[in-house]
Amino acid sequence: MLVALPALLGAPGAFASRLDDVNISVKLNRDGSARIREVWTMDIHDGTEWYLVRSNLGDIRITDFTVTDENGNRFENVGEWNVDWSMSRKAGKCGIVTKRDGCELCWGLGSHGEHVFTAEYTMTNVVKTLSDADALHVQFVSPGVQPRPQHVRVKISSDLAEFSEENAAIWAFGYEGDVRFANGTIVAETDAPFTGDRHSVIVLARFDKGIFASPSVQDKTFEDVKEVAFYGSSYEEYLKKQKQDTFLGRLFGVFSALFCVLVGFVTTRSIRNRNRKMFGVDKVKEIGYERDLPFGGDIVQTRYILGKCYRSAKENDVASAMILKMVKNGQIVLSRDANGKVLLALAEHPDLEKMSRPEKELLRMIEEASGGDRILQDREFARWSRKKANAKRLSDWVLGLNSAGLELLQDNGYVSRNTYSPEGQLNARRAIGFRNYLKDFTIIGERKSEEVALWQDYIIFGALYGMAEKVAKDLKEIDPKVFEEAVGYDIPTMNRVIYLSNNMSNSLMSAVTHVQTAASVGGKGGFASFGGGGGFSGGGFGGGAR
């Protein structure tokens, strides 16, 4: 009765279960088998067991199934599992429920509350031998898992080869996120929580002949496999648009875009648990005004938080903010031409010590694009970014912003194993609240005198939030003289600097969207398609606590 009391008093979700993280490692062997290690981090308050659905197996067999808990205790494998056993009888045990077209991998929860379970097993014939290539096409996380995962990462590797664009091609389906080559491995990772029963994680990979020698021989080509997987996917739609540019095609694209917006809107309505964990509040809109810079003024960490609550800064806004920050810190300096026109130029010996890794990389690309005179001109960036190798480099830089942000958050102790510290939550709230503050700056009556010293930072973060011009205008209207003293430039000069930073960032990012789409469709990594992915092995529907 005491346990049920909060629900009876109208506090739904007081004991809601949570699935914080799913981290899957796949090691491929010469014979096409895979040793799979899955780490499930959760806080569960219902059910007696956890189970994984593995259907559509065909000639795949699952062997050597083991489970350990967060204390390193190895579970007893009882063979055929009985779902009707009590919680106490299931505790410390694991087993398999055999189905007509596959099986369920099961283990006892032991108790409700926080757990970290590690399941390991071998899947034979995961890699298929085709007539012209070898292929892997597996659903690693099934739709319908309850509770829904907040984050999923799948890493595929092999001691036989380092995977890259040279010997493999990759695509992913079923989730919002990306798939990429990283240090000789294939990484598929979500960048938003699962919010419906259609979300899953499916990876399709093509491997050159010679790496594997799988006995699972299929009488088909890789194009046959890809055609089935592409059906209903964003990749298919891109290829259709490449072949035809009709009014009907454009109209379909508009409806597709509207559908994506609708999906995004629905997604934002189902993230209360994530908000509590990241921000310490139920709803992001509950966050009011924050006057302090988030994460001590770090752009990369702030951008990561914005992305996690569907307020992700555009790539050109991120680049513009970084350029303005470089102006403030002296890596980029003001110059003037013969007519007195304001120009931006690279400093001769810039101080790189306090710059983040993405900021350093952006500065290196700016330096390469600027030419011998070290003067920053947007037409030079437009020409530089149109070159295939440079556009790919820019695309990789954008794709790496997310992982760089998470890495910094972890290094600074703001987040550990998908759990935010109180200081991390405070700064996450500042990332949203500071945006609210800048947006309504002119209507806020109470301001502190010490804020004047931060006005240049206000403009930098205004650029990150996509409103640098508005912030500069608001500050100028408060007191033009104080504005010039705080920012270091007169108002026309500051407006020119903002204009130049926007032009440079737009030029740098102009090729990224095309490159990422073409690369994704071509199997070089990039965005994952929410739709499509048919023809996979493994997976099915369901899983989780029961």
N, C-alpha and C positions, 0 to 999 in steps of 0.2 A: 504493500500500500504506500509506503514511504517513497519507493522508487517511482511509482506511478503518479504521485501527487503533483509534480510540476506539470505533467500533461493534463491532468484533471483541472488544474488551475489556469489552463489556457496558455501554456508555454510550450508550443510545439517546437520540435527540433532541439529541445534541451539536451537530449541524449542522441543526437543525430550521428550516424556513422560517417566516417570520412576515409577516403582512399587518397592519401597525399601524393604518393609517388610509385611509379612502376619503372624499374630499371632492368632491362633485358640485355644480356650478352650472349651472342651466338658465335661459336667457334666452328668453322666449317673444316671438314676433313677431306682427304683425298678421295675417299669412296663416296662422297656426296652426303655423308651423315653430318649431323651437327650436335655438338654438346651445348645445351642451352642452360643458362643460369638466370633465374628471374628473382629479383628482390622486390617484395611488395611491402610498402610502408603504409600502415593503416591505423585507424582508431575505430574499432568496431563495437557496436552496442546491441547487436541482434544476431541471431543464428547460432549454430553450433559448429559449423565447419566453413572452410573456404574451398572453392573448387574452380578449376580452369577447364574450359570446353576445348576439346581438340577433335574436331570432326573433319569430314572431307579428306580423310587421310590417304585413300587409295592404297598404294604399296608402301606407305610410310608406317613404320612400327616405332612405338615408344618403349624404351627400356631404361633400366638403371635410375628409377625415379627415387629421389631423396628430398627430404625437407629438414631444415634447421630453423630454430627460432632466434630471437634477438640475443639470447644468452649462449648461443652456440650449441644448444641441445639438439642432438640428431634424433629425428622421429623414427619410430619403428614402422617399417613397411609391412602391412598386414596382407598385401596382395589385393584380392577383390574387396572393395569397400562397401560398407553397409551404411547408407545415408540415414537410416532410422535409429542408429545408435544414439545414446545420450551424449551430452557434452563431455561428461566425465570419462565416458568410455572412449570417446574419440581423442581425448587429450593425449598429446605426445605420439600420435599415430598418423600414418598417411597410407594411401592406397589408391586404386584405380577402379572406376566404374566402367565396365565395358559396354559400349553402345554398338548399334548395327553398323554405323559408318565411322566410328571413332571411339573416343573414350572421354572420361572426365578425370582429371587429376585432383585428388581430394586430400585434405588434411584437417585435423581438429584445431579449432581456435584455442581450446584449453580454458580461456577466460575472455571476458569482454574487456575492452580497453585498448591501449596502444600496443602494437606488435610490429615487428619487422621479420617477415618470413622469407626464407631463401629456398626456392624450389629449383632443383637441378634434374635434368633428364637428357637422354639421347634420342634424337629423331633420325631414323635411317632414311635414306633416299630423299632428303630435302632438296638437294640439287638434282635437277633433271637433265639428262643427256638428250639434246635435240639434234636435228640433222646439221644445223649450221652453227650452233653455239650451245652453251650450257645455261641453265636458268634456275633461279630461286624465286618462288612466288608464294609467300606465306602470310597468313593473317596471324600476327603475334598477339594482338589484344582484340578480343571479340566485342561486337556491339552488345549492349544489354548488360554489361558488367555492373553490378551494384555493390557498394556505392560507386558512382562514376569517378574515374581517375581525374585528378587535378593536373597531373603531369606524367608523360610517358616518354621514355628514351630507349631506343633499340640500337644496339651497336653490333655490327656484323664484321667479323675478322677471320683470318686464316693464317696459319704458319706457312702456307704454300706460296702466298703472294701478297703484295701490298696492292690493294684495290685503288684504282684511279680511272680517270677518263681514258687512259691508254689501253686498259684491258677489261673494262666493265662499263655498264650503263645502268642507271638506277632511276626508279620512279616510286612514288608512295601515294597511298590512297586512304581516305576515310577520316582524315583529321585536319585541323588547322595547324600548320607548322611547315617544316621543311625536311628535305632529305639531302645529304651531302656526303662528299668524300672528305675524310678528315684523318690525316696521318696514316694513310694506308688502310683505313677502315671505312665502312659505310655506316652513317649515323642518321637515323630517322627520329625526329623529336617534335613533340607538340609545343606550341607556344600559347595554348589556351586550354582550359579545362574541358572535358567532355560534358556536354549539356543535354544530350539526347541519346536515345537508344540506337541511333544510326552511326554514331561515332565508333571508329575502330582504328587499328593500325595495321596496314597491309603494305608489304614491301615487295616490289618486283625488281629483280636484278638480272642482267645478262652478263655472262662471263665468256671471255674468249676460250676457244678450245685449247686444251693442254694443261689447264690448271687442275681440273677435276677428272676423275674417271668413275662416274657414278654408274651402277648397274641398272638404274631406273631409266631405260631408253624409251623415249616418246617419239612416235611417228609424226612429227610436226616440226615446223620451223619456229624460230623465235618470233617472227612476224605474226604467226598464227596465235601465239600466246599473247602478244602485245595487243593485237586487235581486240581480243575478248576483254582484256584488262582496261583498254582505253574506252570501251563503250560506256557512254554516259559520263565521261570524265571531263575535266577542264582541259586536259591535253587534247582530247578529241576535238573539242570546240575550237581550240587554237588552230589546229590543223585545218579545220573546215574554213576558218576565217582566212587562212593563208591561200586556200584554193578559190574562194569566191568572196566578192565584196558587193553583194547585192543588198538592196534595201531590206529584204526579209532577214538576211544574215545580220545586218546592223541592228534591226529591231529585236531579233532574238538576243543579241548581245546586251541590249538595254534591259530586257526582261531578266536576263541572267544576273546583271549587275544589281537590279532591284531586288532579286531573290537573295543575293548575297548580303545586301543591306538588311533585308528582313531577318535573315538568319543571324546576322550580327546583333540586331536589336533583341531578338528572342534570347540570344546567348547572354546578353547583359542582365537579363532578368533572373538568371539561375545561378548566381555566384555568391550567395550569402556566406557559405562556409569559407570560401577563399578570402572574402573581405575580412572576416574575423581573424583569419590567420595572418594576412598580410598587413592590414590596416588597424585591426583591433576594433572595427565597427561592423555593423550589419550591412550598411549601405554606403557606397562611396559618396552619395549626395549628402550624407550626414556630416561629411568633413567640411568645416567652415573655412575661415581665413587663416593662413599661416604666413607670418612675416619673415621667418628665417629661411635661408637658402636650404633646400633639401640636399642631404649628403655633402654638406660643406661646400656646395657649389659644383659638385661633380656632375657633368652632363651625361656620361655613359650610364651611371647607376640610375639617375632620374629617368632617362629614356627607357630603361628596362622596366621600371615600375609603371610608367605610362602605358607601355605595351601590354602589361599583364591585366590592366583594367580597361582595355579597349579604348585607350586614349593615346595610342602610339603616335609619337611625333613622326612626321614625314621625313624621309631621308634627307631631302634638301634643307629642311628646317634644322635637323641635327647638324649637318655640315655648316650651315650658316651660323649657328650658335658657336660651334667650335672655332670658326674663323674669327668671329667677334671676340672670343676669349683669347685667341692668339694675338689679336690687336691689343687687348688690354694688358697681356703679359709680355708683350714686346717681341714675340716671335715673328710677327708681321708689323711693319711700321708704315707710317704715313709718308708720302712723298708728293711732290708736285711737278707737273711738266712745265714747259717754257711759258705756257699761258696761265699758270697758277692753278690748273685743274688738279684736284686731289686724286692721288693714285695710291695704291697699296703695293708695298714691296716686301720682299723677304729680308729679315735681319741678317747681317753677315754672320754672326755667331749666336744663334738662338739658344736660349736655356731650355733644355728638354727634360730636366730632372723631374719636374712635377707634372709632366704631361702623361695622360693615360696612353695605353698602347694604341687604341684607335685614333687618338689625336695625333700621335707621332706619325702613324701611317698616313693620315690625311695630309699632314704637313709635307711628308716626303713626296706624295703625289702632286701636291701643289708646286713643290720645288721643281719637279721634273717637267711639269706643264708650263711653267713660267718662262722657260728659255734662259738664254745667257744674260739678259739684262735684269733678271730677278724681279721684274715688274709684273704684277698680277693683272692680267687682262682676260676678260671673259671669253673673247673670241679664241684665245690660245687654249683655254680649257675645253671649249667646244670641239676644236680640232683634235686635241689630245684624247678626249674621251670617245671620239668616234672610232679610234683604232681598236681593233678587236681585242688585243691583249690588254689594253688599258681599260676598256669597258668591262672585261672579265675581272680585272683587278678591283675595280670599283664595286662590282657586284659582290665579290667575295668580301669586301670591306663591309658592305651593308649587311650581308648575311652573318658576319661575325660580330656585329654589335650586340646581339642578344646574349651570346655566350660570354662576351667580354663583360657585359653588365653583371651577369650572375656571378662570374668569377670574382669581380671586385667586391660584390656584396658578401660573398663567402670569405674572402681574404680579410675584410674589415669586420667580420663577426656579426654582420647584420642578419645573416640567414645561415642556417645549418640544417642540412637534410630536409629542405623544404619548409623549415619552421623559422619564423622571423622572431628575433629577439625584441624585447621592449624598445630598444634604441632603433632597431630596424623598422618596427612598426611606426615609431614616431617620425622617422625620416620618410617613410612611404606616405604617411599622411601629409607631410610637408610637400611632397611632389605634386599632390593634388591641390592641397590648400594654398600653396604659393601661386599656382595658376589662378585659382579663384581670386586671390588677393590682387594680382596684376590685372586681371580682367575687370575688376570693380574698383581699381585704385582711385579713380577720381571721385567716387561717391563715398569713400570711407572717410569719415570725419577725423578720427583720431590717428595721427601719425607721429612717429617718434623721430627726434632730431638725428639720432644715430643712424637712421636709415639712409640718410643722404650719402654716406660713405659707400653704400651698396648700390647706388643708382646705376652704375655701369654694369654691375651684375644683373640688375633688373632687366636691362636691355638684352643682355646675353640670354637670359632665361626667357625673355619675351620672344626671342627668335626661336628657341626650342619649342615654345608653345604656339608658334606661328603668328605672333602679334608684336613683333619688335617695333614696327612703326607706331602702333597704337601706344605702346609703353613709353617710347621716346616722346611722343606728342603729349601724353599725360604728364610726364615729368617736367617737360618744358613749360607747360601751362601753370604749374605750381610756382615756379620762380626761374625765369630764363638765366639769370646771373648765377644762381646756385647750381643750375643744371650744368653750365659750362665749367664751373669750378669742380663739380663732382665727377663729371665725365672726362674732363681734360681737353675738350674741343668745343668750339662754338657750335651752335645748332645746325647751320648749313653743312659744316664738316661732318658732324655725326650722322646727319641724314644721308650724306654721300657715302659714308662708310657702310651704313646699313644697306644702301642700294647696291654697292659693289659686292658686299658679302652675299647678298641674295642672288645677284647675277652669277657670281662664281659658283655657288653651290648648285644653282639650277643647271648651269653648263656641265658641271661635274657629274650630276645625277641624270642627265638627259638620256643616257644610253642604258641605264641600269634596268629599267622595266623591260625593255626589249630583250636585253641579254638574259635576264633571269627567266623570262617566259620561254625564249628559244632554248635556253640551256635545260630547263626543266623538261620540256617536251622532247628534247634530244637525248635525254638520259644523262646529262652532265651534273644533275643535282639542282636543287632549287625548291620551289614551293611544292607542297603536297596537294593533290587534288582531293576534294572532299568526296566527290562521286567517283564511280568506276571501281576498278580493281577486281572484277569478276574473274573466276577461274582459279582462285587461290586454293592452296592446301592448308590444313589446320584450321583453327578457329571454329566458327559456328555462330551461336548466339547464346548469350547468358554468361554466367560465371559470377564469382564473388562470394558474398556471405549468404548462407541459407541455413 
